[in-house]
Amino acid sequence: MTAEATEAALAHAAREAHAGQDARNDGLRDGDGDRPLRIALLTYKGNPFCGGQGVYVRHLSRELARLGHSVEVIGSQPYPVLDEGVTLTELPSLDLYRQPDPFRTPGRDEYRDWIDALEVSTMWTGGFPEPLTFSLRARRHLAAQRGRFDVVHDNQTLGYGLLGGTAAIGAPLVTTIHHPITVDRQLDLAAAADWKRRASVRRWYGFTRMQKRVARRLPSVLTVSGSSRQEIVDHLGVRAERVHVVPIGADTDLFSPDPSVPEVPGRIVTTSSADVPLKGLIHLIEALAVVRRRHPGAHLVVVGKRAEDGPIATAIRRCGLEGAVEFVKGITDAELVDLVRSAQVACVPSLYEGFSLPAAEAMATGTPLAATTGGAIPEVAGPDGETCLAVPPGDSGALASALGRLLDDPGLRRRLGAAGRERVLSRFTWREAALGTARHYREAIALAGGARSAGRRA
């Protein structure tokens, strides 16, 4: 999207938000800090089976509701799966990336307004429009609901439409940044085969310029790890005192040990998008080829979409692993948990993670973990040899050695599995994440109230 189009979109959104603006209800009163909050939780992409954003929204909203708060999730396609006690408000896009026809051109009768036209034109020119267009729709929706919410929580949209503070969206804003998408951009550029691919990557990630500008103007940013906090400061230029760490966690009731699930000899399980270099799957494929020389029954189950061509498919063919790598997708929560329980080893081969839910979930089941030290993974997985086996990111040889050690040693697997579950129970649960998040909601509300009082006195 051009700079002119961006400025025009922002100006149009501002006119819509401020037209007929009235004063917002004060909501929480001084000394009323224990009253349940009315929370709007925004998610421009809510699929709980692909990527961490949908998982975050589902589990955080459930735990906030269990704490007594009123939670309304406002989301676009793919819509999130939510638990009892949480309301979903659908804020539909044109769903341009849906299966089985991604990058589709909508019919003429599908266009509703200028935001739809902006969404399509950005896609046609190779960009990714959803963070901007969702933020513009959310701004319009929230302005119409003024006074209904005590706080708006944005889950990494970072779009221009969410700027303007309480006057624009009707409530104080808290934003979660899991990790800066600029990290993904760097890794995708490094993996690009030629100048045409690099140009395409730069255009696709054009929205990160917007996210940088928005992030620097946010009053309160939450993130999930110390590593992500530093990346947000370094990559996005957010002032360090505005960024607060609230670790997320595993559903430890669901992800738990179950001795009745039989262990499958040689099974290694990982969660990965095959076509995302950041996830490091190609290094795990190469490591598996080495492991199978000593353990011919070793095999890999990947929770994620199979890549029919590209580097992963090429590596599988090159290493002769066609029958040793299986991809599964669209499985239920119960099926996922049993799959992890059945593995002798869980693996996180990522080059970088802002947190790593797959690591926490595998550890919660008592499945021993081999993981890299990329990004925040060590914060989750813990010390090498105590709660996991840790290897440098991108080192296929070291990963093969760790996998081989675990397959060779049942005692080591039992020890690391038990220690890993204890680590998750003591540090990484969704209830603790909800409690920490709610504390920051109240701080944001108090800060906004103080600013309004100072404005009235001026």
C-alpha positions in Angstrom: 0.0 0.0 0.0 1.3 3.5 -0.9 2.1 6.1 1.7 -0.7 8.3 0.3 -3.2 5.4 0.6 -2.1 4.8 4.2 -2.5 8.5 5.2 -5.9 8.6 3.4 -7.1 5.5 5.3 -6.0 6.9 8.6 -7.6 10.3 8.0 -10.9 8.6 6.9 -10.9 6.4 10.1 -10.2 9.5 12.3 -13.2 11.3 10.7 -15.4 8.3 11.4 -14.3 7.9 15.0 -14.6 11.5 15.9 -17.9 12.3 14.2 -20.5 12.8 16.8 -18.1 11.9 19.6 -19.5 12.1 23.1 -17.8 11.7 26.5 -17.0 8.2 27.6 -18.5 6.8 30.8 -15.9 6.8 33.5 -16.4 3.0 34.0 -14.2 2.1 37.0 -14.3 4.6 39.9 -11.5 5.4 42.3 -11.3 2.7 44.9 -13.4 0.3 42.8 -10.4 -1.8 41.6 -11.9 -5.1 42.4 -15.0 -4.7 40.2 -15.0 -7.2 37.3 -13.8 -5.6 34.1 -15.6 -5.3 30.7 -12.9 -6.4 28.2 -12.9 -6.2 24.4 -10.2 -8.6 23.1 -9.3 -8.0 19.5 -7.8 -10.6 17.2 -7.5 -10.1 13.4 -6.7 -13.8 12.9 -8.0 -16.3 15.4 -7.4 -19.8 14.1 -6.5 -21.9 17.2 -5.0 -24.7 15.1 -2.4 -22.7 13.2 -0.2 -20.2 15.0 -0.1 -18.9 18.5 -2.5 -16.0 18.3 -5.7 -18.1 18.2 -4.4 -20.2 21.1 -3.6 -17.1 23.1 -7.0 -15.6 22.6 -8.9 -18.8 23.4 -7.1 -19.6 26.6 -6.6 -16.1 27.9 -10.3 -15.2 27.4 -11.4 -18.3 29.1 -9.3 -17.7 32.2 -10.3 -14.0 32.4 -13.9 -15.1 32.3 -13.2 -17.6 35.1 -11.8 -14.7 37.1 -15.2 -13.0 36.8 -14.5 -10.6 34.0 -16.8 -10.0 31.1 -14.9 -10.8 27.9 -16.0 -10.1 24.3 -13.7 -11.3 21.6 -13.9 -9.3 18.4 -12.3 -11.1 15.6 -12.0 -11.7 11.9 -11.7 -14.9 9.8 -10.6 -17.5 10.6 -12.8 -16.9 13.6 -11.5 -18.1 17.0 -12.8 -21.1 18.8 -13.8 -19.9 22.3 -14.9 -21.6 25.5 -18.0 -21.2 27.6 -18.4 -17.8 29.2 -16.8 -15.8 26.3 -18.7 -13.9 23.7 -17.6 -13.7 20.0 -18.4 -10.7 17.9 -17.6 -11.4 14.2 -16.0 -8.5 12.3 -15.7 -10.1 8.9 -13.0 -9.3 6.3 -13.3 -10.4 2.7 -11.4 -13.6 3.8 -9.0 -13.3 0.9 -6.7 -16.1 2.1 -9.2 -18.8 2.8 -8.9 -22.3 1.6 -9.3 -23.7 -1.0 -9.0 -20.4 -2.9 -6.4 -18.2 -1.3 -5.6 -14.9 -2.9 -9.0 -14.9 -4.5 -10.7 -11.9 -6.2 -14.1 -11.2 -4.6 -17.2 -10.8 -6.6 -18.6 -7.3 -7.1 -21.5 -7.9 -4.7 -19.0 -8.7 -1.9 -17.7 -5.2 -1.6 -19.3 -3.2 1.3 -17.2 -0.1 1.7 -13.9 1.6 1.1 -12.1 -0.7 3.6 -12.9 -3.7 1.4 -11.5 -1.9 -1.6 -8.3 -1.1 0.3 -8.0 -4.8 1.4 -8.3 -6.1 -2.2 -6.0 -3.5 -3.7 -3.3 -4.2 -1.2 -3.5 -8.0 -1.9 -3.4 -7.4 -5.6 -0.1 -5.5 -5.2 1.5 -8.2 -3.2 1.0 -6.8 0.3 -0.7 -8.2 3.4 -3.6 -6.0 4.3 -5.3 -7.7 7.3 -3.6 -5.8 10.2 -4.5 -2.4 8.7 -8.0 -3.2 7.5 -9.0 -5.1 10.7 -7.8 -2.2 12.8 -10.0 0.2 10.7 -13.1 -1.9 11.1 -12.4 -2.4 14.8 -12.0 1.4 15.3 -15.4 2.0 13.7 -17.0 -0.8 15.7 -15.5 0.3 19.0 -16.5 3.9 18.4 -20.1 2.8 17.9 -19.9 0.9 21.2 -18.4 3.8 23.3 -18.8 3.2 27.0 -19.4 -0.5 26.7 -15.9 -1.6 27.6 -13.5 -0.7 30.4 -10.4 -1.7 28.3 -9.6 -2.8 24.8 -6.9 -5.5 24.4 -5.4 -5.7 21.0 -3.7 -9.0 20.1 -0.8 -7.9 17.8 -2.9 -6.1 15.2 -0.8 -2.9 15.6 -2.8 -1.1 12.9 -3.3 2.6 12.4 -7.0 2.3 13.2 -6.2 1.7 16.9 -4.3 5.0 17.4 -5.9 8.0 19.0 -6.4 6.7 22.5 -9.7 6.6 24.5 -11.1 9.3 22.4 -10.9 7.2 19.2 -11.8 3.7 20.4 -13.8 4.4 23.5 -11.6 2.8 26.2 -7.9 2.6 27.2 -5.8 0.3 25.0 -3.5 -2.5 26.0 -1.6 -4.3 23.3 0.1 -7.7 23.2 3.1 -8.2 21.0 4.1 -11.8 21.0 7.3 -10.9 19.1 8.1 -8.4 16.4 7.2 -9.7 12.9 10.3 -7.9 11.7 12.2 -11.0 13.0 10.2 -13.2 10.6 10.9 -10.7 7.9 14.6 -10.9 8.4 14.6 -14.7 8.4 12.5 -14.9 5.3 14.7 -12.5 3.5 17.8 -14.5 4.5 16.1 -17.7 3.1 15.0 -16.1 -0.2 16.6 -17.8 -3.2 16.9 -14.8 -5.5 16.1 -11.1 -6.0 12.6 -11.7 -7.1 11.8 -13.6 -4.0 13.4 -11.0 -1.8 11.3 -8.3 -3.5 8.2 -10.3 -2.9 9.1 -10.8 0.8 9.7 -7.1 1.3 6.4 -6.2 -0.3 4.5 -8.9 1.8 6.0 -7.6 5.0 5.3 -3.9 4.1 2.8 -3.8 7.0 5.7 -4.0 9.5 6.5 -0.4 8.8 3.0 0.5 10.1 3.5 -1.8 13.1 6.7 0.0 14.0 5.0 3.4 13.9 2.0 2.2 15.9 4.1 0.4 18.5 6.1 3.5 19.4 2.9 5.4 20.2 1.3 2.7 22.4 1.0 3.5 26.1 1.0 -0.1 27.4 2.6 -3.2 25.7 2.4 -6.7 27.0 4.7 -9.4 25.8 5.3 -13.0 26.7 9.0 -13.3 27.5 12.1 -11.3 28.3 13.6 -12.2 24.9 10.5 -10.7 23.2 10.7 -7.6 25.4 14.2 -6.9 24.2 13.3 -7.5 20.6 10.4 -5.1 20.9 12.7 -2.4 22.2 15.4 -3.1 19.6 13.3 -3.7 16.5 10.3 -1.5 17.1 11.8 1.3 19.1 9.3 1.0 22.0 10.5 2.6 25.2 11.6 -0.2 27.6 9.4 1.1 30.5 6.3 0.7 28.4 6.9 -3.0 27.8 5.8 -5.5 30.4 6.3 -9.3 30.5 3.4 -11.5 31.3 4.3 -15.1 30.5 1.7 -17.3 28.9 1.3 -21.0 29.6 -0.1 -24.4 28.8 -3.5 -25.8 29.6 -2.1 -28.1 32.3 -5.4 -30.0 32.8 -5.6 -30.9 29.1 -1.8 -31.3 28.5 -1.0 -33.8 31.3 0.6 -37.2 31.5 -1.5 -40.3 30.8 0.2 -43.7 31.3 -2.6 -45.4 29.4 -1.5 -43.9 26.1 1.1 -46.2 24.6 4.5 -44.8 23.8 5.4 -45.4 20.1 9.0 -46.4 19.7 11.1 -43.9 17.7 8.3 -41.3 17.5 9.4 -37.7 17.5 6.7 -35.0 17.3 7.0 -31.3 16.5 4.6 -28.4 15.7 5.7 -26.5 12.6 4.6 -24.6 9.5 6.6 -26.3 6.8 7.1 -23.2 4.7 8.2 -20.8 7.5 12.0 -20.7 7.8 11.8 -19.4 11.3 10.4 -22.7 12.5 13.6 -24.6 11.6 11.9 -27.7 10.3 14.5 -28.2 7.6 17.1 -28.7 10.3 15.0 -31.3 12.1 14.5 -33.2 8.8 18.3 -33.3 8.3 18.8 -34.4 11.9 16.3 -37.2 11.5 18.2 -38.6 8.6 21.3 -38.8 10.8 19.4 -40.3 13.7 17.9 -43.1 11.5 21.4 -44.5 10.8 21.4 -45.7 14.4 17.6 -45.8 15.0 16.0 -47.0 11.7 12.6 -46.9 13.4 12.9 -43.2 14.2 10.1 -41.2 12.5 8.7 -37.7 12.7 5.1 -36.5 13.1 4.7 -32.8 12.2 1.6 -31.0 13.5 1.1 -28.6 10.6 0.4 -28.3 6.9 2.4 -30.4 4.5 4.4 -28.4 1.9 4.0 -30.1 -1.5 7.0 -28.4 -2.9 9.7 -26.0 -1.6 12.7 -26.6 0.7 11.0 -29.0 3.1 9.6 -31.3 0.5 13.0 -31.2 -1.3 14.9 -32.1 1.9 12.5 -35.0 2.6 13.2 -36.4 -0.8 16.9 -35.7 -0.7 17.3 -37.5 2.7 15.1 -40.5 1.6 12.6 -39.8 4.4 9.3 -40.1 2.4 8.0 -42.8 4.6 9.4 -41.4 7.9 7.8 -38.0 8.0 4.1 -37.6 8.5 2.1 -34.3 8.5 -1.2 -34.0 10.4 -3.6 -31.0 10.6 -7.1 -30.2 11.8 -6.9 -32.6 14.7 -8.9 -32.1 17.9 -7.3 -31.0 21.2 -7.7 -34.5 22.6 -6.0 -36.0 19.5 -3.1 -33.5 19.7 -2.5 -34.3 23.4 -2.5 -38.0 22.8 -0.1 -37.6 19.9 2.3 -35.7 22.1 1.9 -38.3 24.9 2.7 -41.1 22.4 6.0 -39.6 21.4 9.3 -40.6 22.9 10.6 -37.1 22.2 9.1 -33.7 21.5 11.2 -31.3 19.5 11.2 -27.5 19.0 13.8 -26.8 16.3 12.9 -23.1 15.8 15.5 -20.5 14.9 13.5 -18.1 17.0 10.4 -18.1 19.2 8.8 -15.3 21.2 7.7 -17.9 23.7 7.0 -21.4 22.4 3.7 -22.8 23.4 4.5 -26.2 21.8 7.5 -26.5 24.2 5.3 -25.7 27.3 2.6 -28.0 26.2 4.9 -31.0 25.5 6.6 -30.5 28.8 3.2 -30.4 30.5 2.4 -33.9 29.2 5.7 -35.2 30.7 7.2 -35.8 27.2 10.9 -35.1 27.2 11.9 -32.1 25.1 14.8 -31.4 22.7 14.8 -27.7 21.8 17.0 -25.0 20.4 18.1 -21.9 22.3 16.5 -19.6 19.7 14.8 -16.5 21.2 12.8 -17.2 24.3 12.9 -21.0 24.1 15.4 -21.3 27.0 13.1 -19.1 29.2 10.4 -21.8 28.7 12.3 -25.0 28.4 14.8 -24.3 31.2 18.4 -25.4 31.6 20.1 -28.0 29.4 20.2 -31.4 31.0 17.8 -30.4 33.8 14.4 -29.9 32.1 15.3 -30.4 28.4 18.2 -31.0 26.0 19.2 -27.7 24.5 21.1 -27.2 21.2 22.1 -24.1 19.1 19.5 -23.0 16.6 20.2 -24.1 13.0 22.7 -26.9 14.0 21.4 -30.1 12.5 24.3 -32.2 13.9 23.7 -31.0 17.5 20.0 -31.7 17.2 20.6 -35.2 15.9 22.9 -35.9 18.8 20.3 -34.7 21.3 17.5 -36.7 19.7 19.8 -39.8 19.6 20.6 -39.4 23.4 17.0 -39.3 24.3 16.0 -42.3 22.1 18.9 -44.3 23.6 18.2 -43.5 27.3 14.7 -44.3 28.9 16.0 -43.0 32.2 17.0 -39.7 30.8 13.6 -39.4 29.1 11.7 -40.1 32.4 13.8 -37.6 34.4 13.5 -34.8 31.9 9.8 -35.4 31.3 9.0 -35.2 35.0 11.2 -32.1 35.6 9.7 -30.4 32.5 6.1 -30.9 33.8 7.1 -29.5 37.2 8.6 -26.4 35.6 5.4 -25.7 33.6 3.2 -26.2 36.6 5.2 -23.8 38.7 5.7 -21.0 36.0 3.5 -21.3 33.0 -0.3 -21.6 33.4 -3.1 -19.7 31.8 -4.6 -18.7 35.1 -1.4 -16.9 36.1 -1.3 -15.3 32.6 -4.9 -14.0 33.2 -4.1 -12.6 36.6 -1.0 -10.8 35.3 -2.9 -9.4 32.3 -5.8 -8.1 34.4 -3.3 -6.3 36.7 -2.1 -4.4 33.6 -5.6 -3.7 32.5 -6.3 -1.9 35.8 -3.0 0.0 35.5 -4.0 1.2 32.0 -7.4 2.2 33.2 -6.0 4.2 36.1 -3.4 5.9 33.8 -6.1 6.9 31.4 -8.3 8.2 34.3 -5.4 10.2 35.6 -4.8 11.7 32.2 -8.5 12.7 31.8 -8.5 14.3 35.3 -5.3 16.3 34.5 -6.9 17.4 31.2 -10.0 18.6 33.0 -7.9 20.6 35.5 -5.8 22.2 32.8 
